Amino acid sequence: MDVLGLAALERSFAADMREAMAPAGVQYLAELKKLERKFALEGEFEKAIAARDEAAAVTAFLGTALAVAEAALAEQNEASPIPESSVTKLANTAADISAGAQFTSDGLTLDTSGATATWELGPSHQSGGYEVVISYSSVEDVDVQIRESFFRLTGELPATGGEKSSLSLGSLKITSRSDSVSLVNTGGDDGGSSKLIIHSVQLISAKD
């Protein structure tokens, strides 16, 4: 085999390897993002940077195979929807809102620091762990926190350029004594507006 043939074989092998590794890479990147956020919140900034750098390296290595794997995973999730019984959908119009929040034709705006929306949990709502999935749009990155009577879950909603997007903030434990949950814009007090619009909030039970 000549040099050109060997080079072509190496490229083919590398492409096959990336394709095989990409599905695991999607999960790995999701965990790295959670670790980066966790370390940053705990003030472990060197660890947060290490997690971010590792994610960047994995993304660069997998290249286009990563996008293919993400699309396949999204299609799989659509084909296997989460049972309705395991999802609590918090309707925007059912929220109690604070100063700085308002209802608009586009959705529920929480575009200034401290703006809060609170939803009552029904008597049939069970305690336990819930994945929090938020559908939103925003012109800039926004720090938010969802809270119950004791536990808190903090994360960042990346800018969407005004387009609608969905993001899992992670898991929130909801205790039996909690009768409501609140979503708060915890961004800085710079007087600006993030144009954060909440389209929906879902609590997905970890029991199912």
Residue frames as a rotation matrix with the C-alpha (Angstrom) as fourth column:
MET 1
0.577 0.817 0.000 0.00
0.817 -0.577 0.000 0.00
0.000 0.000 -1.000 0.00
ASP 2
-0.257 -0.689 0.677 1.36
0.640 -0.646 -0.415 3.41
0.724 0.327 0.608 -1.00
VAL 3
-0.914 -0.200 -0.353 1.49
0.402 -0.567 -0.719 6.48
-0.057 -0.799 0.599 1.22
LEU 4
-0.718 0.694 0.058 -1.68
-0.630 -0.683 0.370 7.98
0.296 0.229 0.927 -0.26
GLY 5
-0.033 0.714 -0.699 -3.58
-0.098 0.694 0.713 4.74
0.995 0.092 0.047 0.29
LEU 6
-0.445 -0.218 -0.869 -2.40
0.787 0.368 -0.495 4.57
0.427 -0.904 0.008 3.89
ALA 7
-0.997 0.068 -0.044 -3.47
-0.043 -0.905 -0.424 8.16
-0.069 -0.420 0.905 4.51
ALA 8
-0.384 0.911 -0.149 -6.93
-0.651 -0.153 0.744 7.44
0.655 0.383 0.652 3.08
LEU 9
-0.036 0.314 -0.949 -7.23
0.385 0.880 0.277 4.37
0.922 -0.356 -0.153 5.29
GLU 10
-0.771 -0.312 -0.554 -6.27
0.627 -0.229 -0.744 6.41
0.106 -0.922 0.372 8.37
ARG 11
-0.863 0.495 0.099 -8.89
-0.493 -0.869 0.045 9.05
0.108 -0.009 0.994 7.53
SER 12
-0.106 0.851 -0.514 -11.56
-0.385 0.441 0.811 6.38
0.917 0.284 0.281 7.05
PHE 13
-0.251 -0.067 -0.966 -10.64
0.694 0.683 -0.228 4.74
0.674 -0.728 -0.125 10.35
ALA 14
-0.963 -0.151 -0.225 -10.74
0.265 -0.690 -0.673 8.08
-0.054 -0.708 0.705 12.19
ALA 15
-0.596 0.802 0.024 -14.16
-0.688 -0.526 0.501 8.90
0.414 0.282 0.865 10.70
ASP 16
0.045 0.605 -0.795 -15.54
0.029 0.794 0.607 5.48
0.999 -0.050 0.018 11.71
MET 17
-0.542 -0.328 -0.774 -14.12
0.745 0.238 -0.623 5.89
0.389 -0.914 0.115 15.22
ARG 18
-0.977 0.206 0.058 -15.71
-0.213 -0.907 -0.362 9.32
-0.022 -0.366 0.930 15.65
GLU 19
-0.272 0.931 -0.245 -19.06
-0.629 0.020 0.777 7.99
0.728 0.365 0.580 14.42
ALA 20
-0.002 0.225 -0.974 -18.91
0.423 0.883 0.203 5.09
0.906 -0.412 -0.097 16.90
MET 21
-0.659 -0.382 -0.648 -17.91
0.737 -0.153 -0.659 7.35
0.152 -0.912 0.382 19.81
ALA 22
-0.779 0.276 0.564 -20.32
-0.101 -0.942 0.321 10.21
0.619 0.193 0.761 19.08
PRO 23
0.280 0.953 -0.116 -23.43
0.066 0.101 0.993 8.83
0.958 -0.285 -0.035 20.92
ALA 24
0.341 -0.242 -0.908 -21.40
0.925 0.257 0.279 8.38
0.166 -0.936 0.312 24.10
GLY 25
-0.720 -0.673 0.171 -19.83
0.655 -0.740 -0.154 11.78
0.230 0.002 0.973 23.44
VAL 26
-0.187 0.745 0.640 -23.26
-0.024 -0.655 0.755 13.47
0.982 0.125 0.141 23.57
GLN 27
0.757 0.484 -0.440 -23.85
0.366 0.245 0.898 12.08
0.542 -0.840 0.008 27.07
TYR 28
-0.002 -0.863 -0.505 -20.30
0.999 0.017 -0.034 12.88
0.038 -0.505 0.862 28.15
LEU 29
-0.713 -0.252 0.654 -20.66
0.365 -0.930 0.039 16.51
0.599 0.267 0.755 27.06
ALA 30
0.296 0.895 0.333 -23.95
-0.029 -0.341 0.940 16.82
0.955 -0.288 -0.075 28.93
GLU 31
0.708 -0.091 -0.700 -22.27
0.682 0.345 0.645 15.61
0.183 -0.934 0.306 32.12
LEU 32
-0.402 -0.915 -0.006 -19.31
0.904 -0.396 -0.162 17.93
0.145 -0.071 0.987 31.58
LYS 33
-0.366 0.349 0.863 -21.67
0.082 -0.911 0.404 20.89
0.927 0.219 0.305 31.26
LYS 34
0.738 0.664 -0.122 -23.34
0.135 0.031 0.990 19.94
0.662 -0.747 -0.067 34.55
LEU 35
0.360 -0.696 -0.622 -19.93
0.933 0.255 0.255 19.62
-0.019 -0.672 0.741 36.23
GLU 36
-0.571 -0.581 0.579 -18.79
0.626 -0.765 -0.151 22.99
0.531 0.276 0.801 34.89
ARG 37
0.081 0.708 0.701 -21.91
-0.149 -0.687 0.711 24.65
0.986 -0.162 0.050 36.30
LYS 38
0.827 0.243 -0.507 -21.59
0.390 0.401 0.829 22.81
0.404 -0.884 0.237 39.62
PHE 39
-0.010 -0.928 -0.372 -17.92
0.999 0.005 -0.040 23.73
0.039 -0.372 0.927 40.08
ALA 40
-0.544 -0.172 0.821 -18.57
0.348 -0.937 0.034 27.36
0.764 0.305 0.569 39.12
LEU 41
0.441 0.811 0.384 -21.40
-0.130 -0.366 0.922 27.66
0.888 -0.456 -0.056 41.64
GLU 42
0.848 -0.167 -0.504 -19.15
0.524 0.417 0.743 26.18
0.086 -0.893 0.441 44.34
GLY 43
0.827 -0.547 -0.130 -16.32
-0.505 -0.825 0.254 28.60
-0.247 -0.145 -0.958 43.51
GLU 44
0.183 -0.757 0.627 -14.08
0.218 0.654 0.725 25.80
-0.959 0.004 0.285 42.16
PHE 45
0.667 0.217 -0.713 -13.15
-0.490 -0.594 -0.639 27.83
-0.562 0.775 -0.290 39.11
GLU 46
-0.412 -0.864 -0.290 -10.08
-0.848 0.247 0.468 25.82
-0.333 0.439 -0.835 38.08
LYS 47
-0.685 0.240 0.688 -12.18
0.202 0.970 -0.137 22.66
-0.700 0.045 -0.713 37.99
ALA 48
0.434 0.890 -0.142 -14.92
0.154 -0.229 -0.961 24.50
-0.888 0.396 -0.236 36.08
ILE 49
0.317 -0.410 -0.855 -12.38
-0.856 -0.511 -0.072 25.65
-0.408 0.755 -0.513 33.48
ALA 50
-0.746 -0.622 0.239 -10.97
-0.497 0.758 0.422 22.12
-0.444 0.195 -0.875 33.21
ALA 51
-0.247 0.752 0.611 -14.46
0.433 0.650 -0.625 20.74
-0.867 0.110 -0.485 32.53
ARG 52
0.660 0.488 -0.572 -15.10
-0.209 -0.611 -0.763 23.45
-0.722 0.623 -0.301 29.93
ASP 53
-0.084 -0.792 -0.604 -11.77
-0.935 -0.147 0.323 22.79
-0.344 0.592 -0.729 28.21
GLU 54
-0.766 -0.141 0.627 -12.44
-0.063 0.987 0.145 19.06
-0.640 0.071 -0.765 28.15
ALA 55
0.244 0.939 0.241 -15.84
0.370 0.140 -0.919 19.70
-0.896 0.313 -0.313 26.55
ALA 56
0.563 -0.102 -0.820 -14.24
-0.644 -0.676 -0.357 21.91
-0.518 0.730 -0.446 23.91
ALA 57
-0.530 -0.843 -0.093 -11.64
-0.754 0.419 0.505 19.23
-0.387 0.338 -0.858 23.14
VAL 58
-0.536 0.417 0.734 -14.28
0.298 0.907 -0.298 16.49
-0.790 0.059 -0.610 22.81
THR 59
0.557 0.790 -0.257 -16.43
0.083 -0.361 -0.929 18.71
-0.826 0.496 -0.267 20.58
ALA 60
0.243 -0.559 -0.793 -13.46
-0.889 -0.455 0.048 19.49
-0.387 0.693 -0.608 18.32
PHE 61
-0.739 -0.587 0.331 -12.45
-0.450 0.796 0.405 15.82
-0.501 0.150 -0.852 18.11
LEU 62
-0.324 0.688 0.649 -15.91
0.452 0.715 -0.532 14.48
-0.831 0.121 -0.543 17.25
GLY 63
-0.953 -0.146 -0.264 -16.59
-0.128 -0.596 0.793 17.20
-0.273 0.789 0.550 14.70
THR 64
-0.475 0.809 -0.347 -19.62
-0.815 -0.254 0.521 16.67
0.333 0.530 0.780 12.45
ALA 65
-0.547 0.262 -0.795 -20.23
0.215 0.962 0.170 13.20
0.809 -0.078 -0.582 13.93
LEU 66
-0.913 0.192 -0.360 -21.42
0.333 -0.160 -0.929 14.94
-0.236 -0.968 0.082 17.09
ALA 67
-0.602 0.715 -0.354 -24.19
-0.731 -0.673 -0.117 16.83
-0.322 0.188 0.928 15.29
VAL 68
-0.366 0.442 -0.819 -25.34
-0.520 0.633 0.574 13.61
0.772 0.636 -0.002 13.60
ALA 69
-0.700 0.047 -0.713 -25.49
0.499 0.747 -0.440 11.82
0.511 -0.664 -0.546 16.97
GLU 70
-0.883 0.387 -0.265 -27.39
-0.021 -0.597 -0.802 14.70
-0.469 -0.703 0.535 18.60
ALA 71
-0.446 0.735 -0.510 -29.95
-0.889 -0.299 0.347 14.68
0.102 0.608 0.787 15.76
ALA 72
-0.414 0.246 -0.877 -30.38
-0.108 0.943 0.315 10.90
0.904 0.225 -0.363 16.09
LEU 73
-0.861 0.063 -0.505 -30.90
0.503 0.254 -0.826 11.23
0.076 -0.965 -0.250 19.85
ALA 74
-0.748 0.613 -0.254 -33.50
-0.488 -0.768 -0.416 13.97
-0.450 -0.188 0.873 19.37
GLU 75
-0.313 0.622 -0.717 -35.35
-0.773 0.272 0.573 11.79
0.552 0.734 0.396 16.84
GLN 76
-0.593 0.030 -0.805 -35.25
0.299 0.936 -0.185 8.87
0.748 -0.350 -0.564 19.26
ASN 77
-0.926 0.237 -0.294 -36.67
0.218 -0.299 -0.929 11.01
-0.308 -0.924 0.225 22.06
GLU 78
-0.525 0.765 -0.373 -39.50
-0.837 -0.544 0.063 12.15
-0.154 0.345 0.926 19.80
ALA 79
-0.274 0.383 -0.882 -40.26
-0.456 0.756 0.469 8.52
0.847 0.531 -0.032 18.91
SER 80
-0.201 0.151 -0.968 -40.31
0.722 0.691 -0.042 7.55
0.663 -0.707 -0.247 22.60
PRO 81
-0.101 0.193 0.976 -42.08
-0.284 -0.946 0.158 10.43
0.953 -0.261 0.151 24.35
ILE 82
-0.976 -0.210 0.052 -42.14
-0.086 0.158 -0.984 10.69
0.198 -0.965 -0.173 28.12
PRO 83
-0.370 0.895 -0.249 -45.46
0.839 0.437 0.325 9.40
0.400 -0.089 -0.912 29.53
GLU 84
-0.100 0.418 0.903 -47.87
-0.010 -0.908 0.420 12.25
0.995 0.033 0.095 30.20
SER 85
0.801 0.502 -0.327 -48.43
0.271 0.182 0.945 10.95
0.534 -0.846 0.010 33.73
SER 86
0.263 -0.799 -0.541 -44.80
0.960 0.160 0.230 11.69
-0.097 -0.579 0.809 34.64
VAL 87
-0.661 -0.515 0.546 -44.84
0.633 -0.773 0.037 15.31
0.403 0.371 0.837 33.46
THR 88
0.205 0.659 -0.723 -46.16
0.812 -0.527 -0.251 18.34
-0.547 -0.536 -0.643 35.34
LYS 89
-0.338 -0.253 0.906 -46.65
0.811 -0.567 0.144 21.20
0.478 0.783 0.397 32.90
LEU 90
-0.256 0.174 -0.951 -46.63
0.697 -0.648 -0.306 24.61
-0.669 -0.742 0.045 34.55
ALA 91
0.237 0.445 0.864 -48.78
0.934 -0.350 -0.076 26.88
0.268 0.825 -0.498 32.40
ASN 92
-0.742 -0.595 0.307 -47.56
0.528 -0.802 -0.280 30.45
0.413 -0.045 0.909 32.13
THR 93
-0.289 0.710 0.642 -51.00
-0.229 -0.702 0.674 31.89
0.930 0.048 0.366 32.69
ALA 94
0.656 0.528 -0.540 -51.31
0.342 0.429 0.836 30.01
0.673 -0.733 0.101 36.00
ALA 95
-0.261 -0.882 -0.392 -48.27
0.839 -0.006 -0.544 31.74
0.477 -0.470 0.742 37.47
ASP 96
0.851 0.266 -0.452 -48.22
0.473 -0.761 0.443 34.39
-0.226 -0.591 -0.774 40.17
ILE 97
0.211 -0.809 0.549 -45.76
0.787 -0.192 -0.586 37.06
0.580 0.556 0.596 39.06
SER 98
0.137 -0.296 -0.945 -43.67
0.801 -0.529 0.282 39.70
-0.583 -0.795 0.165 40.82
ALA 99
0.747 -0.038 -0.664 -42.62
-0.257 -0.937 -0.236 43.17
-0.614 0.347 -0.710 39.79
GLY 100
-0.255 -0.876 -0.409 -40.48
-0.757 -0.083 0.649 42.98
-0.602 0.475 -0.642 36.66
ALA 101
-0.890 0.067 0.451 -42.49
0.272 0.873 0.406 40.08
-0.367 0.484 -0.795 35.24
GLN 102
-0.247 0.864 -0.439 -45.48
-0.666 -0.481 -0.571 40.31
-0.704 0.151 0.694 32.94
PHE 103
-0.055 0.347 0.936 -47.65
0.536 0.801 -0.265 38.33
-0.842 0.488 -0.230 30.57
THR 104
-0.359 -0.052 -0.932 -47.35
-0.666 -0.685 0.296 39.21
-0.654 0.727 0.211 26.87
SER 105
0.685 0.627 -0.371 -48.62
-0.692 0.400 -0.601 37.72
-0.228 0.669 0.708 23.63
ASP 106
0.140 -0.731 -0.668 -45.24
-0.667 0.429 -0.609 35.98
0.732 0.531 -0.428 23.27
GLY 107
0.103 -0.121 -0.987 -45.20
0.525 0.850 -0.050 34.40
0.845 -0.513 0.151 26.74
LEU 108
0.920 0.155 -0.360 -44.18
0.392 -0.312 0.866 35.20
0.022 -0.937 -0.348 30.30
THR 109
0.361 -0.824 0.438 -41.36
0.069 -0.444 -0.893 37.75
0.930 0.352 -0.103 30.46
LEU 110
0.876 -0.284 -0.391 -38.79
0.409 0.006 0.912 37.60
-0.256 -0.959 0.122 33.28
ASP 111
0.545 -0.647 0.533 -36.32
0.626 -0.109 -0.772 39.93
0.558 0.755 0.346 31.64
THR 112
0.233 -0.522 0.820 -34.98
-0.523 -0.779 -0.347 41.84
0.820 -0.348 -0.455 34.66
SER 113
-0.682 -0.600 -0.418 -33.05
0.037 0.542 -0.839 40.67
0.731 -0.588 -0.347 37.70
GLY 114
-0.933 0.305 0.193 -35.34
-0.216 -0.041 -0.976 39.50
-0.290 -0.951 0.104 40.49
ALA 115
-0.194 0.902 -0.386 -38.37
-0.962 -0.097 0.257 38.94
0.194 0.421 0.886 38.27
THR 116
-0.912 -0.111 0.396 -40.18
-0.282 0.869 -0.407 35.88
-0.299 -0.483 -0.823 39.59
ALA 117
-0.093 0.903 -0.419 -42.97
-0.780 0.195 0.594 33.55
0.618 0.382 0.687 38.56
THR 118
-0.812 -0.110 0.573 -44.54
-0.518 0.589 -0.621 31.16
-0.269 -0.801 -0.535 41.09
TRP 119
-0.268 0.705 -0.657 -46.74
-0.534 0.459 0.710 28.15
0.802 0.541 0.253 40.36
GLU 120
0.017 0.378 0.926 -48.97
-0.950 0.296 -0.104 26.37
-0.313 -0.877 0.364 42.87
LEU 121
-0.851 -0.267 -0.452 -48.56
-0.386 0.902 0.193 22.58
0.356 0.339 -0.871 42.97
GLY 122
0.094 0.989 -0.116 -51.78
-0.657 0.149 0.739 20.64
0.748 0.006 0.663 43.12
PRO 123
0.295 0.099 0.950 -52.70
-0.921 0.293 0.256 18.38
-0.253 -0.951 0.178 46.07
SER 124
0.970 0.102 0.222 -51.97
-0.044 0.967 -0.250 15.29
-0.240 0.233 0.942 43.96
HIS 125
0.543 -0.829 -0.137 -48.39
-0.494 -0.183 -0.850 16.37
0.679 0.529 -0.509 43.26
GLN 126
0.913 -0.225 -0.340 -45.93
0.382 0.767 0.516 13.86
0.145 -0.601 0.786 44.70
SER 127
0.644 -0.765 -0.030 -42.64
-0.596 -0.526 0.607 14.65
-0.480 -0.373 -0.794 46.39
GLY 128
0.578 -0.521 0.628 -39.40
0.566 0.810 0.152 13.44
-0.588 0.268 0.763 44.81
GLY 129
-0.446 -0.829 -0.338 -36.84
0.177 -0.452 0.874 14.35
-0.877 0.330 0.349 42.19
TYR 130
0.680 0.688 0.253 -37.91
0.452 -0.122 -0.884 16.21
-0.578 0.715 -0.394 39.05
GLU 131
-0.512 -0.751 0.417 -35.98
0.808 -0.257 0.530 17.17
-0.291 0.609 0.738 35.94
VAL 132
0.252 0.557 -0.791 -36.73
0.238 -0.828 -0.507 20.81
-0.938 -0.061 -0.341 35.13
VAL 133
-0.475 -0.328 0.817 -37.09
0.855 0.048 0.516 21.53
-0.208 0.944 0.257 31.40
ILE 134
0.033 0.414 -0.910 -37.63
0.190 -0.896 -0.401 25.14
-0.981 -0.160 -0.108 30.33
SER 135
0.002 0.044 0.999 -38.76
0.998 -0.055 0.000 26.34
0.055 0.998 -0.044 26.93
TYR 136
0.402 0.009 -0.916 -37.65
0.412 -0.895 0.172 29.95
-0.818 -0.446 -0.364 26.48
SER 137
0.414 -0.436 0.799 -36.15
0.779 -0.284 -0.559 32.62
0.471 0.854 0.222 24.26
SER 138
0.685 -0.282 -0.672 -33.59
0.383 -0.645 0.661 35.27
-0.620 -0.710 -0.333 25.22
VAL 139
0.917 -0.371 0.147 -31.30
-0.061 -0.495 -0.867 37.79
0.395 0.786 -0.477 23.57
GLU 140
-0.038 -0.968 0.250 -28.49
-0.733 -0.143 -0.665 37.12
0.679 -0.208 -0.704 26.06
ASP 141
-0.432 -0.191 -0.882 -27.33
0.339 0.871 -0.355 34.51
0.836 -0.453 -0.311 28.57
VAL 142
0.125 0.561 0.818 -29.49
-0.690 -0.544 0.478 34.59
0.713 -0.624 0.319 31.71
ASP 143
-0.908 -0.343 -0.240 -28.84
-0.035 0.635 -0.772 33.07
0.417 -0.693 -0.588 35.14
VAL 144
0.065 0.978 0.199 -32.00
-0.654 -0.109 0.749 31.62
0.754 -0.178 0.632 36.66
GLN 145
-0.952 -0.260 0.161 -32.99
-0.289 0.599 -0.747 29.67
0.098 -0.758 -0.645 39.74
ILE 146
0.054 0.965 -0.258 -35.95
-0.368 0.259 0.893 27.40
0.928 0.047 0.369 40.34
ARG 147
-0.880 -0.395 0.263 -36.79
-0.331 0.116 -0.936 26.82
0.339 -0.911 -0.233 43.98
GLU 148
0.137 0.886 -0.443 -39.22
0.330 0.381 0.864 25.05
0.934 -0.265 -0.240 46.27
SER 149
0.915 0.335 0.225 -39.58
-0.057 -0.446 0.893 25.52
0.400 -0.830 -0.389 50.03
PHE 150
0.709 -0.696 0.110 -36.04
-0.072 0.084 0.994 24.32
-0.701 -0.713 0.010 50.76
PHE 151
-0.001 -0.766 0.643 -34.13
0.675 0.474 0.566 23.11
-0.738 0.434 0.516 47.71
ARG 152
0.487 0.027 -0.873 -32.72
-0.438 -0.858 -0.270 25.30
-0.756 0.514 -0.406 44.94
LEU 153
0.214 -0.454 0.865 -31.54
0.807 0.581 0.106 24.60
-0.551 0.675 0.491 41.40
THR 154
0.447 -0.160 -0.880 -29.48
-0.265 -0.963 0.040 27.25
-0.855 0.215 -0.473 39.63
GLY 155
-0.029 -0.478 0.878 -28.35
0.798 0.518 0.308 27.33
-0.602 0.709 0.366 36.02
GLU 156
-0.532 -0.226 -0.816 -27.85
-0.258 -0.874 0.411 29.42
-0.806 0.429 0.407 32.92
LEU 157
0.520 0.674 0.525 -30.17
0.487 0.271 -0.830 29.80
-0.702 0.687 -0.187 29.96
PRO 158
-0.562 -0.821 0.100 -27.89
0.542 -0.275 0.794 30.50
-0.625 0.500 0.600 26.97
ALA 159
-0.312 0.391 -0.866 -28.85
-0.540 -0.823 -0.177 33.24
-0.782 0.412 0.467 24.51
THR 160
-0.102 0.373 0.922 -31.06
0.586 0.772 -0.247 32.03
-0.804 0.515 -0.297 21.66
GLY 161
-0.964 -0.253 0.085 -30.98
0.223 -0.588 0.777 35.09
-0.147 0.768 0.623 19.45
GLY 162
-0.539 0.832 -0.133 -34.67
-0.785 -0.553 -0.279 35.51
-0.306 -0.046 0.951 20.16
GLU 163
-0.246 0.426 -0.870 -35.53
-0.564 0.667 0.486 32.04
0.788 0.611 0.076 18.84
LYS 164
0.618 0.540 0.572 -37.37
-0.783 0.349 0.515 29.49
0.079 -0.766 0.638 20.98
SER 165
-0.290 -0.725 -0.624 -35.23
-0.431 0.681 -0.592 26.79
0.854 0.097 -0.510 22.60
SER 166
0.850 0.523 0.062 -35.55
-0.312 0.406 0.859 24.17
0.424 -0.750 0.508 25.35
LEU 167
-0.258 -0.966 -0.015 -33.03
-0.432 0.129 -0.893 23.32
0.864 -0.224 -0.451 28.06
SER 168
0.628 0.329 -0.705 -32.87
0.444 0.593 0.672 20.98
0.640 -0.735 0.226 31.04
LEU 169
0.414 -0.455 0.789 -31.62
-0.688 -0.724 -0.057 22.79
0.597 -0.519 -0.612 34.14
GLY 170
-0.755 -0.611 -0.237 -31.06
-0.309 0.651 -0.693 19.48
0.578 -0.451 -0.681 35.93
SER 171
-0.134 0.696 -0.706 -32.91
0.543 0.647 0.536 17.81
0.829 -0.311 -0.464 38.79
LEU 172
-0.511 0.100 0.854 -34.75
-0.623 -0.728 -0.288 19.55
0.592 -0.679 0.434 41.62
LYS 173
-0.744 0.303 -0.595 -35.91
0.564 0.763 -0.317 17.74
0.358 -0.572 -0.738 44.75
ILE 174
-0.341 0.731 0.591 -39.43
-0.511 -0.671 0.536 18.76
0.789 -0.119 0.603 45.74
THR 175
-0.993 -0.104 -0.051 -40.35
-0.006 0.488 -0.873 17.95
0.116 -0.866 -0.486 49.31
SER 176
-0.407 0.895 -0.182 -43.77
0.832 0.445 0.330 16.96
0.377 -0.017 -0.926 50.63
ARG 177
-0.034 0.393 -0.919 -44.14
0.767 -0.579 -0.276 20.28
-0.641 -0.714 -0.282 52.45
SER 178
-0.869 -0.313 -0.383 -43.75
0.007 -0.782 0.623 22.33
-0.494 0.539 0.682 49.26
ASP 179
0.094 0.963 0.254 -46.95
0.589 0.152 -0.793 23.62
-0.802 0.224 -0.553 47.73
SER 180
0.961 0.184 -0.205 -45.34
-0.045 -0.628 -0.777 25.79
-0.272 0.756 -0.596 45.05
VAL 181
0.061 -0.964 0.257 -42.23
0.892 0.168 0.420 26.30
-0.448 0.204 0.871 42.91
SER 182
0.790 0.153 -0.594 -40.76
0.000 -0.969 -0.249 29.59
-0.614 0.196 -0.765 41.71
LEU 183
0.266 -0.709 0.653 -38.58
0.962 0.156 -0.223 30.54
0.057 0.688 0.724 38.76
VAL 184
0.736 -0.086 -0.672 -36.39
0.215 -0.911 0.352 33.62
-0.642 -0.404 -0.652 39.33
ASN 185
0.668 -0.601 0.439 -34.20
0.342 -0.275 -0.898 35.65
0.661 0.750 0.021 36.99
THR 186
0.776 -0.431 -0.460 -31.02
0.466 -0.099 0.879 35.90
-0.425 -0.897 0.125 39.09
GLY 187
0.305 -0.664 0.682 -28.99
0.795 -0.217 -0.567 37.93
0.524 0.715 0.462 36.58
GLY 188
-0.587 -0.685 -0.430 -26.85
0.809 -0.502 -0.305 40.87
-0.007 -0.528 0.849 37.63
ASP 189
0.424 0.731 -0.534 -28.28
0.734 -0.623 -0.271 44.21
-0.531 -0.277 -0.801 38.69
ASP 190
-0.666 -0.744 0.064 -26.91
0.613 -0.496 0.615 46.12
-0.426 0.449 0.786 35.72
GLY 191
-0.279 0.647 -0.710 -30.23
-0.235 -0.763 -0.603 47.72
-0.931 -0.001 0.365 34.87
GLY 192
-0.771 -0.063 -0.634 -30.37
-0.636 0.023 0.771 45.96
-0.034 0.998 -0.058 31.50
SER 193
0.326 0.904 0.276 -32.98
-0.750 0.425 -0.507 43.66
-0.575 -0.042 0.817 30.03
SER 194
-0.660 -0.606 0.444 -32.26
-0.280 0.747 0.603 40.14
-0.697 0.274 -0.663 28.84
LYS 195
-0.195 0.719 -0.667 -35.56
-0.975 -0.065 0.214 39.89
0.111 0.692 0.714 26.93
LEU 196
-0.989 -0.144 0.041 -36.09
-0.149 0.967 -0.207 36.52
-0.010 -0.211 -0.978 28.63
ILE 197
-0.075 0.989 -0.124 -39.44
-0.977 -0.048 0.210 34.99
0.202 0.136 0.970 27.67
ILE 198
-0.817 -0.099 0.568 -40.59
-0.315 0.902 -0.296 31.77
-0.482 -0.421 -0.768 29.33
HIS 199
-0.432 0.656 -0.619 -42.79
-0.758 0.108 0.644 29.70
0.489 0.747 0.451 27.03
SER 200
0.683 0.665 -0.301 -43.23
-0.347 0.658 0.668 26.69
0.643 -0.352 0.681 29.29
VAL 201
-0.399 -0.736 0.547 -41.80
-0.902 0.210 -0.376 24.90
0.162 -0.644 -0.748 32.33
GLN 202
0.539 0.534 -0.652 -42.04
-0.412 0.842 0.349 21.14
0.735 0.081 0.674 32.76
LEU 203
-0.134 -0.501 0.855 -41.26
-0.964 0.267 0.005 19.01
-0.231 -0.823 -0.519 35.82
ILE 204
0.296 0.162 -0.941 -40.46
-0.601 0.798 -0.051 15.46
0.743 0.581 0.334 34.72
SER 205
0.731 0.085 0.677 -40.63
-0.656 0.359 0.664 12.88
-0.187 -0.929 0.318 37.49
ALA 206
-0.300 -0.921 -0.248 -37.50
-0.927 0.343 -0.152 10.78
0.225 0.184 -0.957 38.02
LYS 207
-0.265 0.263 0.928 -39.70
-0.546 0.752 -0.369 7.92
-0.795 -0.605 -0.055 39.22
ASP 208
0.758 0.630 0.169 -40.82
-0.190 0.462 -0.866 7.01
-0.624 0.625 0.470 35.69
